[in-house]
């Protein structure tokens, strides 16, 4: 650590680059603050849907969570038209 702290090399443009990085980080943090309430609202809406329980029982597949479950309901509208979970998984492209 002492050796690392002893070196103070400056690079042309590093101040400008540091300001740009700080602006990008601030923008990402602000975006995260805007996204979080939307994620919460999507999850609440999904879990309140009458067919959510059916999908939640299928959501143990890695990579499938609340957001994808909500997308499935939005795309399929009425999942009762699928005869079983395999047919639904096939229709979504999860299996062949």
Biopython code that builds the backbone (N, CA, C, O; Angstrom):
import numpy as np
from Bio.PDB.StructureBuilder import StructureBuilder

atoms = [
    (1, "UNK", "N", (0.824, -1.184, 0.000)),
    (1, "UNK", "CA", (0.000, 0.000, 0.000)),
    (1, "UNK", "C", (0.866, 1.245, 0.000)),
    (1, "UNK", "O", (0.537, 2.240, -0.645)),
    (2, "UNK", "N", (1.964, 1.186, 0.718)),
    (2, "UNK", "CA", (2.849, 2.343, 0.774)),
    (2, "UNK", "C", (3.396, 2.691, -0.594)),
    (2, "UNK", "O", (3.468, 3.863, -0.963)),
    (3, "UNK", "N", (3.789, 1.658, -1.358)),
    (3, "UNK", "CA", (4.317, 1.896, -2.700)),
    (3, "UNK", "C", (3.243, 2.458, -3.621)),
    (3, "UNK", "O", (3.515, 3.340, -4.436)),
    (4, "UNK", "N", (2.036, 1.952, -3.490)),
    (4, "UNK", "CA", (0.944, 2.440, -4.338)),
    (4, "UNK", "C", (0.612, 3.892, -4.008)),
    (4, "UNK", "O", (0.349, 4.692, -4.905)),
    (5, "UNK", "N", (0.624, 4.226, -2.734)),
    (5, "UNK", "CA", (0.319, 5.594, -2.329)),
    (5, "UNK", "C", (1.441, 6.564, -2.674)),
    (5, "UNK", "O", (1.208, 7.769, -2.774)),
    (6, "UNK", "N", (2.651, 6.052, -2.856)),
    (6, "UNK", "CA", (3.794, 6.918, -3.161)),
    (6, "UNK", "C", (3.779, 7.394, -4.606)),
    (6, "UNK", "O", (4.425, 8.392, -4.924)),
    (7, "UNK", "N", (3.070, 6.718, -5.478)),
    (7, "UNK", "CA", (3.023, 7.077, -6.895)),
    (7, "UNK", "C", (1.833, 7.984, -7.160)),
    (7, "UNK", "O", (0.688, 7.658, -6.846)),
    (8, "UNK", "N", (2.136, 9.111, -7.739)),
    (8, "UNK", "CA", (1.088, 10.079, -8.074)),
    (8, "UNK", "C", (1.272, 10.524, -9.513)),
    (8, "UNK", "O", (1.629, 11.672, -9.774)),
    (9, "UNK", "N", (1.031, 9.624, -10.433)),
    (9, "UNK", "CA", (1.172, 9.932, -11.840)),
    (9, "UNK", "C", (-0.099, 10.603, -12.328)),
    (9, "UNK", "O", (-1.204, 10.160, -12.014)),
    (10, "UNK", "N", (0.056, 11.656, -13.084)),
    (10, "UNK", "CA", (-1.096, 12.313, -13.685)),
    (10, "UNK", "C", (-1.083, 12.050, -15.181)),
    (10, "UNK", "O", (-0.028, 11.958, -15.810)),
    (11, "UNK", "N", (-2.253, 11.936, -15.718)),
    (11, "UNK", "CA", (-2.418, 11.661, -17.146)),
    (11, "UNK", "C", (-3.207, 12.818, -17.740)),
    (11, "UNK", "O", (-4.179, 13.280, -17.143)),
    (12, "UNK", "N", (-2.789, 13.291, -18.925)),
    (12, "UNK", "CA", (-3.550, 14.384, -19.535)),
    (12, "UNK", "C", (-5.023, 13.986, -19.713)),
    (12, "UNK", "O", (-5.338, 12.907, -20.216)),
    (13, "UNK", "N", (-5.887, 14.866, -19.298)),
    (13, "UNK", "CA", (-7.310, 14.621, -19.460)),
    (13, "UNK", "C", (-7.954, 13.849, -18.330)),
    (13, "UNK", "O", (-9.155, 13.585, -18.375)),
    (14, "UNK", "N", (-7.185, 13.478, -17.311)),
    (14, "UNK", "CA", (-7.768, 12.665, -16.244)),
    (14, "UNK", "C", (-8.841, 13.414, -15.471)),
    (14, "UNK", "O", (-9.795, 12.801, -14.991)),
    (15, "UNK", "N", (-8.702, 14.728, -15.343)),
    (15, "UNK", "CA", (-9.735, 15.505, -14.651)),
    (15, "UNK", "C", (-11.048, 15.483, -15.428)),
    (15, "UNK", "O", (-12.125, 15.346, -14.846)),
    (16, "UNK", "N", (-10.944, 15.619, -16.753)),
    (16, "UNK", "CA", (-12.138, 15.580, -17.594)),
    (16, "UNK", "C", (-12.771, 14.189, -17.518)),
    (16, "UNK", "O", (-13.987, 14.060, -17.376)),
    (17, "UNK", "N", (-11.945, 13.160, -17.611)),
    (17, "UNK", "CA", (-12.454, 11.788, -17.537)),
    (17, "UNK", "C", (-13.123, 11.527, -16.191)),
    (17, "UNK", "O", (-14.159, 10.865, -16.129)),
    (18, "UNK", "N", (-12.536, 12.041, -15.119)),
    (18, "UNK", "CA", (-13.121, 11.847, -13.789)),
    (18, "UNK", "C", (-14.480, 12.521, -13.696)),
    (18, "UNK", "O", (-15.401, 11.962, -13.102)),
    (19, "UNK", "N", (-14.626, 13.711, -14.271)),
    (19, "UNK", "CA", (-15.923, 14.396, -14.247)),
    (19, "UNK", "C", (-16.957, 13.629, -15.062)),
    (19, "UNK", "O", (-18.114, 13.523, -14.658)),
    (20, "UNK", "N", (-16.544, 13.097, -16.207)),
    (20, "UNK", "CA", (-17.469, 12.323, -17.043)),
    (20, "UNK", "C", (-17.934, 11.079, -16.297)),
    (20, "UNK", "O", (-19.124, 10.761, -16.290)),
    (21, "UNK", "N", (-16.998, 10.378, -15.672)),
    (21, "UNK", "CA", (-17.359, 9.172, -14.922)),
    (21, "UNK", "C", (-18.300, 9.533, -13.777)),
    (21, "UNK", "O", (-19.274, 8.822, -13.530)),
    (22, "UNK", "N", (-18.022, 10.621, -13.082)),
    (22, "UNK", "CA", (-18.896, 11.050, -11.981)),
    (22, "UNK", "C", (-20.300, 11.374, -12.491)),
    (22, "UNK", "O", (-21.285, 11.056, -11.824)),
    (23, "UNK", "N", (-20.404, 11.997, -13.657)),
    (23, "UNK", "CA", (-21.717, 12.309, -14.228)),
    (23, "UNK", "C", (-22.466, 11.039, -14.612)),
    (23, "UNK", "O", (-23.674, 10.932, -14.396)),
    (24, "UNK", "N", (-21.748, 10.085, -15.179)),
    (24, "UNK", "CA", (-22.374, 8.816, -15.567)),
    (24, "UNK", "C", (-22.872, 8.074, -14.328)),
    (24, "UNK", "O", (-23.984, 7.545, -14.323)),
    (25, "UNK", "N", (-22.054, 8.036, -13.288)),
    (25, "UNK", "CA", (-22.452, 7.360, -12.045)),
    (25, "UNK", "C", (-23.688, 8.033, -11.453)),
    (25, "UNK", "O", (-24.617, 7.351, -11.019)),
    (26, "UNK", "N", (-23.705, 9.357, -11.432)),
    (26, "UNK", "CA", (-24.866, 10.079, -10.891)),
    (26, "UNK", "C", (-26.124, 9.758, -11.699)),
    (26, "UNK", "O", (-27.200, 9.563, -11.133)),
    (27, "UNK", "N", (-25.981, 9.707, -13.024)),
    (27, "UNK", "CA", (-27.128, 9.391, -13.879)),
    (27, "UNK", "C", (-27.620, 7.963, -13.623)),
    (27, "UNK", "O", (-28.828, 7.726, -13.583)),
    (28, "UNK", "N", (-26.699, 7.013, -13.451)),
    (28, "UNK", "CA", (-27.086, 5.628, -13.188)),
    (28, "UNK", "C", (-27.776, 5.488, -11.832)),
    (28, "UNK", "O", (-28.754, 4.751, -11.702)),
    (29, "UNK", "N", (-27.269, 6.192, -10.828)),
    (29, "UNK", "CA", (-27.911, 6.148, -9.512)),
    (29, "UNK", "C", (-29.319, 6.739, -9.559)),
    (29, "UNK", "O", (-30.239, 6.216, -8.930)),
    (30, "UNK", "N", (-29.482, 7.825, -10.305)),
    (30, "UNK", "CA", (-30.803, 8.439, -10.454)),
    (30, "UNK", "C", (-31.745, 7.499, -11.199)),
    (30, "UNK", "O", (-32.916, 7.377, -10.838)),
    (31, "UNK", "N", (-31.245, 6.842, -12.222)),
    (31, "UNK", "CA", (-32.054, 5.889, -12.982)),
    (31, "UNK", "C", (-32.469, 4.713, -12.097)),
    (31, "UNK", "O", (-33.607, 4.250, -12.169)),
    (32, "UNK", "N", (-31.551, 4.236, -11.269)),
    (32, "UNK", "CA", (-31.875, 3.139, -10.359)),
    (32, "UNK", "C", (-32.981, 3.551, -9.398)),
    (32, "UNK", "O", (-33.860, 2.747, -9.088)),
    (33, "UNK", "N", (-32.951, 4.781, -8.927)),
    (33, "UNK", "CA", (-34.002, 5.273, -8.029)),
    (33, "UNK", "C", (-35.349, 5.348, -8.737)),
    (33, "UNK", "O", (-36.387, 5.160, -8.104)),
    (34, "UNK", "N", (-35.347, 5.617, -10.031)),
    (34, "UNK", "CA", (-36.598, 5.672, -10.784)),
    (34, "UNK", "C", (-37.111, 4.272, -11.115)),
    (34, "UNK", "O", (-38.322, 4.061, -11.175)),
    (35, "UNK", "N", (-36.218, 3.324, -11.327)),
    (35, "UNK", "CA", (-36.603, 1.969, -11.713)),
    (35, "UNK", "C", (-37.157, 1.182, -10.527)),
    (35, "UNK", "O", (-38.106, 0.415, -10.687)),
    (36, "UNK", "N", (-36.586, 1.360, -9.359)),
    (36, "UNK", "CA", (-36.981, 0.553, -8.193)),
    (36, "UNK", "C", (-38.484, 0.590, -7.912)),
    (36, "UNK", "O", (-39.081, -0.472, -7.733)),
    (37, "UNK", "N", (-39.123, 1.764, -7.865)),
    (37, "UNK", "CA", (-40.579, 1.762, -7.629)),
    (37, "UNK", "C", (-41.360, 1.061, -8.742)),
    (37, "UNK", "O", (-42.401, 0.459, -8.481)),
    (38, "UNK", "N", (-40.871, 1.134, -9.965)),
    (38, "UNK", "CA", (-41.545, 0.442, -11.070)),
    (38, "UNK", "C", (-41.435, -1.070, -10.906)),
    (38, "UNK", "O", (-42.410, -1.790, -11.121)),
    (39, "UNK", "N", (-40.254, -1.554, -10.527)),
    (39, "UNK", "CA", (-40.084, -2.986, -10.274)),
    (39, "UNK", "C", (-41.036, -3.458, -9.176)),
    (39, "UNK", "O", (-41.643, -4.523, -9.281)),
    (40, "UNK", "N", (-41.154, -2.657, -8.133)),
    (40, "UNK", "CA", (-42.050, -2.996, -7.025)),
    (40, "UNK", "C", (-43.494, -3.051, -7.503)),
    (40, "UNK", "O", (-44.229, -3.978, -7.160)),
    (41, "UNK", "N", (-43.897, -2.078, -8.280)),
    (41, "UNK", "CA", (-45.282, -2.036, -8.791)),
    (41, "UNK", "C", (-45.566, -3.219, -9.715)),
    (41, "UNK", "O", (-46.641, -3.815, -9.648)),
    (42, "UNK", "N", (-44.610, -3.559, -10.576)),
    (42, "UNK", "CA", (-44.780, -4.718, -11.464)),
    (42, "UNK", "C", (-44.933, -5.986, -10.637)),
    (42, "UNK", "O", (-45.801, -6.810, -10.922)),
    (43, "UNK", "N", (-44.102, -6.148, -9.622)),
    (43, "UNK", "CA", (-44.175, -7.345, -8.779)),
    (43, "UNK", "C", (-45.524, -7.423, -8.059)),
    (43, "UNK", "O", (-46.135, -8.490, -8.006)),
    (44, "UNK", "N", (-45.984, -6.314, -7.512)),
    (44, "UNK", "CA", (-47.275, -6.315, -6.820)),
    (44, "UNK", "C", (-48.410, -6.651, -7.776)),
    (44, "UNK", "O", (-49.304, -7.425, -7.435)),
    (45, "UNK", "N", (-48.379, -6.075, -8.965)),
    (45, "UNK", "CA", (-49.424, -6.337, -9.960)),
    (45, "UNK", "C", (-49.391, -7.794, -10.400)),
    (45, "UNK", "O", (-50.436, -8.434, -10.524)),
    (46, "UNK", "N", (-48.193, -8.315, -10.634)),
    (46, "UNK", "CA", (-48.054, -9.713, -11.045)),
    (46, "UNK", "C", (-48.597, -10.652, -9.970)),
    (46, "UNK", "O", (-49.380, -11.552, -10.274)),
    (47, "UNK", "N", (-48.190, -10.450, -8.720)),
    (47, "UNK", "CA", (-48.607, -11.357, -7.648)),
    (47, "UNK", "C", (-50.105, -11.271, -7.362)),
    (47, "UNK", "O", (-50.685, -12.207, -6.812)),
    (48, "UNK", "N", (-50.730, -10.161, -7.730)),
    (48, "UNK", "CA", (-52.177, -10.012, -7.536)),
    (48, "UNK", "C", (-52.982, -10.625, -8.683)),
    (48, "UNK", "O", (-54.197, -10.779, -8.560)),
    (49, "UNK", "N", (-52.342, -10.974, -9.778)),
    (49, "UNK", "CA", (-53.045, -11.520, -10.936)),
    (49, "UNK", "C", (-53.589, -12.911, -10.601)),
    (49, "UNK", "O", (-52.906, -13.700, -9.949)),
    (50, "UNK", "N", (-54.821, -13.219, -11.045)),
    (50, "UNK", "CA", (-55.423, -14.526, -10.719)),
    (50, "UNK", "C", (-54.612, -15.729, -11.212)),
    (50, "UNK", "O", (-54.678, -16.799, -10.607)),
    (51, "UNK", "N", (-53.867, -15.575, -12.274)),
    (51, "UNK", "CA", (-53.108, -16.704, -12.810)),
    (51, "UNK", "C", (-51.640, -16.690, -12.375)),
    (51, "UNK", "O", (-50.843, -17.501, -12.847)),
    (52, "UNK", "N", (-51.293, -15.786, -11.493)),
    (52, "UNK", "CA", (-49.906, -15.688, -11.049)),
    (52, "UNK", "C", (-49.452, -16.944, -10.313)),
    (52, "UNK", "O", (-48.305, -17.366, -10.461)),
    (53, "UNK", "N", (-50.336, -17.543, -9.526)),
    (53, "UNK", "CA", (-49.958, -18.741, -8.773)),
    (53, "UNK", "C", (-49.513, -19.860, -9.704)),
    (53, "UNK", "O", (-48.564, -20.586, -9.407)),
    (54, "UNK", "N", (-50.201, -19.994, -10.825)),
    (54, "UNK", "CA", (-49.831, -21.026, -11.799)),
    (54, "UNK", "C", (-48.421, -20.765, -12.309)),
    (54, "UNK", "O", (-47.593, -21.675, -12.362)),
    (55, "UNK", "N", (-48.151, -19.514, -12.685)),
    (55, "UNK", "CA", (-46.827, -19.188, -13.192)),
    (55, "UNK", "C", (-45.771, -19.254, -12.099)),
    (55, "UNK", "O", (-44.647, -19.687, -12.355)),
    (56, "UNK", "N", (-46.107, -18.839, -10.899)),
    (56, "UNK", "CA", (-45.120, -18.884, -9.815)),
    (56, "UNK", "C", (-44.686, -20.317, -9.537)),
    (56, "UNK", "O", (-43.543, -20.553, -9.145)),
    (57, "UNK", "N", (-45.589, -21.276, -9.735)),
    (57, "UNK", "CA", (-45.193, -22.669, -9.533)),
    (57, "UNK", "C", (-44.221, -23.115, -10.614)),
    (57, "UNK", "O", (-43.448, -24.049, -10.405)),
    (58, "UNK", "N", (-44.252, -22.454, -11.772)),
    (58, "UNK", "CA", (-43.333, -22.767, -12.864)),
    (58, "UNK", "C", (-42.075, -21.914, -12.793)),
    (58, "UNK", "O", (-41.115, -22.179, -13.515)),
    (59, "UNK", "N", (-42.060, -20.900, -11.942)),
    (59, "UNK", "CA", (-40.966, -19.942, -11.924)),
    (59, "UNK", "C", (-39.724, -20.441, -11.205)),
    (59, "UNK", "O", (-38.777, -19.684, -10.992)),
    (60, "UNK", "N", (-39.727, -21.684, -10.839)),
    (60, "UNK", "CA", (-38.529, -22.237, -10.211)),
    (60, "UNK", "C", (-37.452, -22.526, -11.253)),
    (60, "UNK", "O", (-36.356, -22.968, -10.908)),
    (61, "UNK", "N", (-37.753, -22.284, -12.500)),
    (61, "UNK", "CA", (-36.784, -22.440, -13.580)),
    (61, "UNK", "C", (-35.785, -21.297, -13.457)),
    (61, "UNK", "O", (-36.203, -20.142, -13.382)),
    (62, "UNK", "N", (-34.481, -21.570, -13.434)),
    (62, "UNK", "CA", (-33.494, -20.499, -13.320)),
    (62, "UNK", "C", (-33.673, -19.446, -14.414)),
    (62, "UNK", "O", (-33.869, -19.781, -15.583)),
    (63, "UNK", "N", (-33.605, -18.197, -14.032)),
    (63, "UNK", "CA", (-33.713, -17.102, -14.992)),
    (63, "UNK", "C", (-35.116, -16.561, -15.157)),
    (63, "UNK", "O", (-35.310, -15.524, -15.791)),
    (64, "UNK", "N", (-36.101, -17.252, -14.593)),
    (64, "UNK", "CA", (-37.471, -16.772, -14.693)),
    (64, "UNK", "C", (-37.872, -16.220, -13.334)),
    (64, "UNK", "O", (-37.830, -16.922, -12.324)),
    (65, "UNK", "N", (-38.257, -14.961, -13.327)),
    (65, "UNK", "CA", (-38.666, -14.324, -12.089)),
    (65, "UNK", "C", (-39.950, -13.544, -12.282)),
    (65, "UNK", "O", (-40.726, -13.804, -13.201)),
    (66, "UNK", "N", (-40.155, -12.601, -11.413)),
    (66, "UNK", "CA", (-41.386, -11.814, -11.422)),
    (66, "UNK", "C", (-41.561, -11.043, -12.724)),
    (66, "UNK", "O", (-42.659, -11.012, -13.279)),
    (67, "UNK", "N", (-40.507, -10.429, -13.211)),
    (67, "UNK", "CA", (-40.617, -9.604, -14.418)),
    (67, "UNK", "C", (-40.994, -10.472, -15.621)),
    (67, "UNK", "O", (-41.902, -10.127, -16.377)),
    (68, "UNK", "N", (-40.302, -11.587, -15.795)),
    (68, "UNK", "CA", (-40.632, -12.467, -16.917)),
    (68, "UNK", "C", (-42.020, -13.073, -16.742)),
    (68, "UNK", "O", (-42.749, -13.257, -17.717)),
    (69, "UNK", "N", (-42.382, -13.382, -15.508)),
    (69, "UNK", "CA", (-43.735, -13.893, -15.250)),
    (69, "UNK", "C", (-44.789, -12.877, -15.655)),
    (69, "UNK", "O", (-45.797, -13.233, -16.264)),
    (70, "UNK", "N", (-44.559, -11.610, -15.319)),
    (70, "UNK", "CA", (-45.487, -10.544, -15.713)),
    (70, "UNK", "C", (-45.532, -10.405, -17.234)),
    (70, "UNK", "O", (-46.597, -10.180, -17.810)),
    (71, "UNK", "N", (-44.382, -10.541, -17.877)),
    (71, "UNK", "CA", (-44.349, -10.477, -19.340)),
    (71, "UNK", "C", (-45.125, -11.635, -19.953)),
    (71, "UNK", "O", (-45.819, -11.458, -20.954)),
    (72, "UNK", "N", (-45.012, -12.813, -19.360)),
    (72, "UNK", "CA", (-45.754, -13.971, -19.866)),
    (72, "UNK", "C", (-47.255, -13.740, -19.772)),
    (72, "UNK", "O", (-47.994, -14.042, -20.709)),
    (73, "UNK", "N", (-47.705, -13.206, -18.648)),
    (73, "UNK", "CA", (-49.142, -12.923, -18.500)),
    (73, "UNK", "C", (-49.579, -11.882, -19.521)),
    (73, "UNK", "O", (-50.640, -12.007, -20.133)),
    (74, "UNK", "N", (-48.759, -10.856, -19.700)),
    (74, "UNK", "CA", (-49.113, -9.805, -20.661)),
    (74, "UNK", "C", (-49.167, -10.352, -22.082)),
    (74, "UNK", "O", (-50.045, -9.976, -22.860)),
    (75, "UNK", "N", (-48.240, -11.230, -22.422)),
    (75, "UNK", "CA", (-48.189, -11.761, -23.787)),
    (75, "UNK", "C", (-49.242, -12.840, -24.025)),
    (75, "UNK", "O", (-49.872, -12.878, -25.082)),
    (76, "UNK", "N", (-49.430, -13.715, -23.039)),
    (76, "UNK", "CA", (-50.343, -14.842, -23.222)),
    (76, "UNK", "C", (-51.789, -14.473, -22.926)),
    (76, "UNK", "O", (-52.708, -15.148, -23.389)),
    (77, "UNK", "N", (-51.997, -13.411, -22.161)),
    (77, "UNK", "CA", (-53.312, -12.938, -21.741)),
    (77, "UNK", "C", (-53.989, -13.952, -20.831)),
    (77, "UNK", "O", (-54.164, -13.691, -19.641)),
    (78, "UNK", "N", (-54.367, -15.087, -21.363)),
    (78, "UNK", "CA", (-55.047, -16.108, -20.567)),
    (78, "UNK", "C", (-54.267, -17.399, -20.688)),
    (78, "UNK", "O", (-54.338, -18.081, -21.710)),
    (79, "UNK", "N", (-53.523, -17.735, -19.649)),
    (79, "UNK", "CA", (-52.672, -18.927, -19.748)),
    (79, "UNK", "C", (-53.459, -20.225, -19.616)),
    (79, "UNK", "O", (-52.892, -21.302, -19.802)),
    (80, "UNK", "N", (-54.734, -20.153, -19.303)),
    (80, "UNK", "CA", (-55.526, -21.382, -19.187)),
    (80, "UNK", "C", (-55.711, -22.050, -20.545)),
    (80, "UNK", "O", (-56.090, -23.219, -20.609)),
    (81, "UNK", "N", (-55.450, -21.331, -21.619)),
    (81, "UNK", "CA", (-55.584, -21.945, -22.950)),
    (81, "UNK", "C", (-54.443, -22.929, -23.247)),
    (81, "UNK", "O", (-54.515, -23.706, -24.199)),
    (82, "UNK", "N", (-53.390, -22.885, -22.417)),
    (82, "UNK", "CA", (-52.296, -23.846, -22.581)),
    (82, "UNK", "C", (-52.639, -25.079, -21.762)),
    (82, "UNK", "O", (-52.960, -24.974, -20.579)),
    (83, "UNK", "N", (-52.575, -26.231, -22.379)),
    (83, "UNK", "CA", (-53.043, -27.459, -21.735)),
    (83, "UNK", "C", (-52.188, -27.887, -20.547)),
    (83, "UNK", "O", (-52.693, -28.514, -19.616)),
    (84, "UNK", "N", (-50.916, -27.559, -20.571)),
    (84, "UNK", "CA", (-50.056, -27.888, -19.429)),
    (84, "UNK", "C", (-48.839, -26.965, -19.426)),
    (84, "UNK", "O", (-48.643, -26.170, -20.345)),
    (85, "UNK", "N", (-48.025, -27.085, -18.373)),
    (85, "UNK", "CA", (-46.859, -26.214, -18.223)),
    (85, "UNK", "C", (-45.857, -26.417, -19.361)),
    (85, "UNK", "O", (-45.186, -25.474, -19.779)),
    (86, "UNK", "N", (-45.760, -27.647, -19.856)),
    (86, "UNK", "CA", (-44.845, -27.929, -20.960)),
    (86, "UNK", "C", (-45.237, -27.182, -22.229)),
    (86, "UNK", "O", (-44.377, -26.661, -22.940)),
    (87, "UNK", "N", (-46.521, -27.132, -22.508)),
    (87, "UNK", "CA", (-47.009, -26.427, -23.691)),
    (87, "UNK", "C", (-46.750, -24.932, -23.553)),
    (87, "UNK", "O", (-46.347, -24.266, -24.507)),
    (88, "UNK", "N", (-46.987, -24.417, -22.352)),
    (88, "UNK", "CA", (-46.713, -22.991, -22.116)),
    (88, "UNK", "C", (-45.222, -22.708, -22.261)),
    (88, "UNK", "O", (-44.840, -21.725, -22.895)),
    (89, "UNK", "N", (-44.380, -23.554, -21.682)),
    (89, "UNK", "CA", (-42.934, -23.370, -21.795)),
    (89, "UNK", "C", (-42.490, -23.436, -23.256)),
    (89, "UNK", "O", (-41.619, -22.676, -23.679)),
    (90, "UNK", "N", (-43.089, -24.341, -24.020)),
    (90, "UNK", "CA", (-42.769, -24.454, -25.442)),
    (90, "UNK", "C", (-43.208, -23.204, -26.208)),
    (90, "UNK", "O", (-42.479, -22.701, -27.063)),
    (91, "UNK", "N", (-44.392, -22.718, -25.893)),
    (91, "UNK", "CA", (-44.914, -21.525, -26.583)),
    (91, "UNK", "C", (-44.078, -20.286, -26.294)),
    (91, "UNK", "O", (-43.993, -19.380, -27.122)),
    (92, "UNK", "N", (-43.464, -20.251, -25.119)),
    (92, "UNK", "CA", (-42.635, -19.102, -24.758)),
    (92, "UNK", "C", (-41.211, -19.221, -25.277)),
    (92, "UNK", "O", (-40.434, -18.267, -25.221)),
    (93, "UNK", "N", (-40.878, -20.406, -25.784)),
    (93, "UNK", "CA", (-39.520, -20.612, -26.282)),
    (93, "UNK", "C", (-38.542, -21.087, -25.233)),
    (93, "UNK", "O", (-37.338, -21.154, -25.483)),
    (94, "UNK", "N", (-39.057, -21.422, -24.046)),
    (94, "UNK", "CA", (-38.175, -21.890, -22.974)),
    (94, "UNK", "C", (-37.674, -23.304, -23.230)),
    (94, "UNK", "O", (-36.566, -23.659, -22.827)),
    (95, "UNK", "N", (-38.484, -24.103, -23.894)),
    (95, "UNK", "CA", (-38.100, -25.467, -24.249)),
    (95, "UNK", "C", (-38.498, -25.719, -25.694)),
    (95, "UNK", "O", (-39.306, -24.987, -26.264)),
    (96, "UNK", "N", (-37.927, -26.755, -26.274)),
    (96, "UNK", "CA", (-38.270, -27.111, -27.650)),
    (96, "UNK", "C", (-38.921, -28.462, -27.701)),
    (96, "UNK", "O", (-39.281, -28.933, -28.780)),
]
sb = StructureBuilder()
sb.init_structure("model")
sb.init_model(0)
sb.init_chain("A")
sb.init_seg("    ")
for serial, (resi, resn, name, xyz) in enumerate(atoms, 1):
    if name == "N":
        sb.init_residue(resn, " ", resi, " ")
    sb.init_atom(name, np.array(xyz, "f"), 0.0, 1.0, " ", f" {name:<3s}", serial, name[0])
structure = sb.get_structure()
